[in-house]
């Protein structure tokens, strides 16, 4: 069983569209995250959710909105997509990041044309 | 702003060679982690170091946390093509649990047979 699974793997869409990326974890972790990895492989946090409560929002545009229907899911909705949104988006989960780190999904490559 | 500087950015070596990559910061961290990321996949945790001066070994990989907990190194002995990947260091952003991790920009390692 995949511990952290995200779909789709690839997403190509036009500017101005609205899209969603789904993430599910079966590890029973309390906290889930979304990270963005740019073309230079730099990983930057976007959001984290702990027990359905947003605890970090690193000043991403409000076109991005995380939604967590339950502890095992954290979806990412993006409105009015822009060219600069093209990147790889990673979902991750953790019980205690300081000691046990993150478990990452395999990523969603978003291309905005 | 806490930053993790990784060096070198790129490293291309022959199978059987030894190598060391570095992760440096001016900030003190409670813990530091190393991840390896392969193309098309998410980062995978290799190790967490917590105590200043700590050394951990994982087969041919040796990880060291600096005495002042501001830096770390990863040494690979007799590198193999399977070691090829992007090596990322990460540390707790503000200290304490359930915080987000910040990542370095990575060292891209290529081991040629």
Interface residues (C-beta under 8 A of the other chain):
Chain A: X4 X30 X31 X33 X40 X41 X42 X43 X44 X45 X48 X50 X55 X56 X58 X90 X92 X96 X97 X98 X99 X100 X101 X102 X103 X104 X105 X106 X107
Chain B: X30 X31 X33 X35 X37 X40 X41 X42 X43 X44 X45 X48 X50 X86 X88 X90 X92 X96 X97 X98 X99 X100 X101 X102 X103 X105 X106 X108
